[in-house]
């Protein structure tokens, strides 16, 4: 790996939180103020100094002296100057296709590590195409999707593979994430990102084809295994995933993005999960006799929701009731949330394994702030534990790996794997 500017020149800050005045940005800044190791140098960045000062006043006392950096998302010179002052940029400014491409590029050019919480497949694909080779050269780790999209999925499969390898049980084959339990609100930013992606694919046939490809984030789609048509919105009988699972499982709304991140990890790492690795995600709707009806209802509801956002008259009505960008639930609601995901696999030796990723806190807010904050901290505090790939446009597992698992466990998240 080429020497990065960070390794040859000391940076003023370790972490810059860009978008600190937004809802999730402020939550992440608060998380860092409470949990970052003593001496961690953090700055807050955004486009309004007044709003940054207001955000800083609302943070714990440790943040009282954090510097403020003013930079607009379309001001390339300001973003470049920001990137050159810090080791890591942590950004919550989305939709990323609209506001994130310049920042990701200048971080790659500056040898500055970068983390975000995008769930936008077209943005992640564009970033890989535009920034990967530059980041390899400069040593920058451009790590997308470090929130609920897609840390539980990516790290959960990574830990599952580690346990299977440790036991000498072969490679992973059919692997399915099941959202066993989840409680939390829907992010206004997530909805806004979905709107943007729907707009892009409805007016661009090539973009629609790319978004539909199961390997849309893979480095080289031509060498990926051919399983025929893959359905990322399946309705599955629980026993087809593992004999212990009852009832039917519904499509998981984030599967169309998370599955592609996990497949990119497998490809970037040289296919350690195996070339017969096949991955999907579903969610539990209970095990009662009506579970097949509920699962089918979820599928129909998801289809109707996406269609509603694609059709201008119904989008107008939906926009009146959906959460707005920058808004979010109360602190009480955020703290009461939780998620539990279980990832089941059958290995090439015929053994069954499961990994579990479990955390307290609303998945899209409190838990995401923890995952995003710990991702940035791992890049600056656990560099000796990072994967040996060096720079590039990476995933949580391929870019941060066991360093992230170590930090998340210490923060209270369960990440485990076992034979079943």
N, C-alpha and C positions, 0 to 999 in steps of 0.2 A: 504494500500500500504506500502511495506517495505521502510525504509529510504534509499534514494539513496546516493551514495558517494558525489554528489553535495551538498546535504543538510547537510552533516556532515563535509565537508572539502571545504573551499573556493577555487574556481578555478581562475587560473591566467587570463584567458580570458573569455569573455562572448560568443563571436562568433569566430570561425576559418573558413575562406573561403578556402576550399580545392579545388585545381584546379584553383587558382586565375590567372594563366597565360594563361588559355584558353579563348576563345572568350566570352562565356557566363559568365565564372568565373570572368573575368575582368569587364564586365558590372555590375555584381552583386556587386563586390567590390566597383565600382564607385557609385552605388546606395547607398550603406551603407555609403560611405564617404560623400555623399551629404545629406542623410536623416536620418541617425541614430541619436537618441537623444544625446545631449552632454554628454560626459563621458562614452559612450559605448566603451568597450574594445574589439578591433577587431585585429586578426592576419591573415596574409596571408600564405597559405601553398601550397606546390607543391614539385616536385622532383628536381627542379633546382634553386639554390639560385640566380644565375645570372639573370634568367628570372623573378624570384620574385622581385628582385631589380628593374628590368626594368619596370615591371608592376606597382610597387609602385610609381616610378618616374612619371608615367603618370596619377596618380590619383590626385584628389583635395588635397589641402594643408593639410586638416585635417588628411590625411592618411600618412603624411610624416614620422611619428614615429611609424607606425604600425609594430609590430614585424614580423619577417619572420620565418617560420618553414619548414624545409626540411624533406620530408617523401615520399618515393616511394610507389606506390599503392600495391606492393607485399611484402613490408617490414613490417611484422606484429608487430615487436617490436617498430618500429618508429611510426606506426599508433596508437598503444596502448598508447605510451607516449603522442602523440598528443591529443588523446581523453581524457586522464586524466588531461590535462591542461585547458580544456575549458568546458563551460556549454553546448554549441551547436556546432556541426559540420555541416556546410553548404557545401555540395559537388556538384560539377558540372562535376566530372570526370566519363565519360562513354566511351563506353557502360558499363552499371553497372554490367551486368552478368560477364563481363571480369575483370573489375577493382573495383567493388564496394562491393563484398561480405565480404571481410575481414574487411573493414572499418565499415560496418553496424554491423558486429558481435562484434568488439571491442568496439564500442559505446554502444551497448546493455550491454556488460559485465561491462563497466566502469560507467554505470549510466549516460551516456552522451546523451542528446537529439541530434537528427539527422534529417536533411531535405535534400532532393534531388529533382531532376526534372525528374526522370525516367518515361518512358512510356513502359517499358519492363515487360510484364505480367509474364514471366518465372522467371525473377529476383525477382519481388515483391513476387511471390509465394514462391520461395526458401527462401527469407528473412523472411517471416512470419513463415515458418516451422522451420527455424534455430534459430530465434531470439526472437519470441514472448514471450515465457515463461521466458526466461532470462530477457527480458526487463520489464516484469511484476514484476519480483522479485527485480530488481535494480531501477525501477522507470523511466527508460529511455523511452522517447517518440521517437520512430523510425518512422518518418513521411515521407513516400514516396510521390512523384508526386506533388510537390508544385510549379509547373510552369503552363504553359498553359495546359499541362497534369498534374493534372486534377482539378485545383482549380475552374475554372468557372463552370464545371460540378458539382463537389462535393459540393461546397459552394452554388451554385445556387439552387440545390435541397434541401439542408439544410434550406435555407432561405424560399423557397417555402413551405416546411413543417411547418416552424415556423408560417408563416402567416395563413395557413389553420388551424393549431391547435389553434391559437389565436382567430380565428373566429368560432371555434367549428364546422367546416365543415366536420369532419370525417377524414379518412385516404386517402392517395394518391392511385390512381389506375393507369390507363394508363398515363404515363408521357413521354414526348418527348422533348428533347432539339433540337432547331432549330438554326443553325448558320445563323443569319439573315444578317449579314454583316461582312466581314473580309478582311483585306489587310495586307500582310506581306510576308516575304520570308520563304523558307524551310531551316531548320537547318541542317548543315552537320553532327552534332552529332546525330540528329534524324535519318537520313538516315543510319548512321553507326550502330546504335542500331537495326534498322530494318534488316539490313544485317545479324547481328549476330543472331537475333531471327529466321530468315528464315533458316539459316544454321542449327540451333539446331533442329527445327521441321522437317526439311527434312531428318535428319539422325536418329531421335528418335521418334518412333511412339507414345510412352507414352507422350512425350513433346507436340506433335502435338495435341493429344486428350485433354490434359490439357489446351493448349492455346485456343482451340475451345470451351471449356465449358463456358457458360455464367456466371457461378459461380466459375470460376477458382481462384478467390481471396477470396472467402467466408471462414470464419473459419470452418464451418461444412456444406459442400455441401449437406449432406443427409437430412437436415431439411429445405432446401430452397424450396419455392413453385415450383410446377411442372406446367409450362405453355406449355409443349411440346417443340418442336423445336423452338428456338428463333433465329431470323435473325438479326445480328448486322450490316448488310449492306443492309438495305431495300430501296426501292424506294416507296415513300408514296405520296398519294394525300393530299395536304395541308388541305383540309376540314375534312379529317379523324383525323387530329391532333386537330384542332379547327375550328369552322365554319367561322371564319374571315380570315383564311389563303387561299390564292389563289395559283394556279399552283401546280406543283409537286415538291417534295423534294428528293434530291440525298443523297446517303450514305456519311457520314462524316468520313474522313480518320482516325480520332482518336477514333471513337466510340468503336472499338473492345477492347480498353484499358479503356477508361473513364467509360464505362458502368459497367465494373467489379469493378472499384474503388467505384462507387456509391452504387453498391449492397453490397460491403464489409462494407461500412459505415452503411447501414441499418441493417446488421447482427450484427456488433460490438455493435451498440447502442441498441440492443434488439428489432429490427424491429419497430421503431417508425413510419416509413412511412407506415407500414401495411404489412400483408402477401399477399395482392392482388396488391402490388406495382410492376409495370412492366415498365421498362425503356429502352429508345432507343435514338439515336442521329442521326440527319440528317442535311443537309445544303440546303439553298435556292439557286435555279438556276434561279430565276425570276418567273414571273407569266404569261408570254406570252403563246400563243398556242403551242409553241414548247418546253415548259418546260418538258413534259414527255420524249421527245427525248433527251434533255440535261441531264436529270437525269439518263436515261439509259446509256448515253454516259459516264457519270462519273463512274457509276458502272463498265462498261466494261474497262474503262481506269485504274481504281484501280486494277482490276484483272490482266490486262496485265502488269502493273508496277510490281506487286508482282511476277508474273510469270517470268518477265524479270530479276529480281534480283535473282531468284532461279536457273536460267539457266546460266551456266558459260559464254558462248560466249556473250549473251546479257548483262550480268552483266558487262563484260569487257567494252562494248561500253557505257553502262549507267554511269559507273564510270568516264568516260572521261568528262561527261557533268554535273553530279550531284555535289553539293557543297561538298567540302572536310571537314572532321572533323576539328574543330578549326577555320573554316572560317565563315564569315557572311557578311551581307550587310553594306552599309555605314551608318554613323550616320543620314544623311538626310533621307534615306530610312527607318531606324528604327523609327525615330520620326514621320514619315508620316503614319505609320501603325496604325491599330486599330482592335478591334473586338466588335461585339454585339451578344450575345446569349440570346435567349428567351426560357424559359422552361415551357411548357404547361402541365397541369394535369387536370384530372377529378377526383373528390373526391367521396368517398362512399356515400355522400349525394346528388350526382348529380350536384355539383357546379363545375364551371370552374375557374381555377386560372392560373396566369402566373408570373414567376419571370424573371428578366432581370439582366444580368451581362455584363457590358460595360466598356471598357477602351481604352485609347489612347496608341499608341506605338505598334510596331511590336509584334504580339502575342508571337512569339518564342524567342524574344530577349529583347526589352525594357520592354514589359509588364511582361515577365517571370522574368526578373531581379527584378522588383518591387515585384511580388508575392513571389518569393523565399526569397528575403531580408526581406519582412514584416513577412513571416512565421517564420524566425529565430528570428526576433525582438520580435514577440509576445511570443515566448517561454521564452525569458529572461526578457521582460519588462511587460508582462501582465499575470503573473503566476496565480494570483487570479481569472482570468477570464477563465482559461483553463477548458475543460471538466473534470469531476470528475473521469474519468476512471483510471487515473494514467498512468503507463507505458504500453508498448506493441508496436507491429508493427501496426501502425495506419494509418488513412487517414487524409487529411487536415481537414475535418469536424469533425471526431471523436477524433482527436488528438489536434486540435487547436481551432476549432469551432468559437464561437462568438468573441473570442479575435482576430482572423484573420479578420473577417468581419469588426470589429471596425477599425483596422489598415488600411485595404484596402480602406475603405470609406474615411478615413482621408487622404489617399494618392491620392484620386481622382477617384477611381473606383466606378461606380454605381452598387449597389447590392440592388435590390428592389423586392417586390412581391405585387400582387394585385388580386382582384377578377375581372373576365372579363365576 
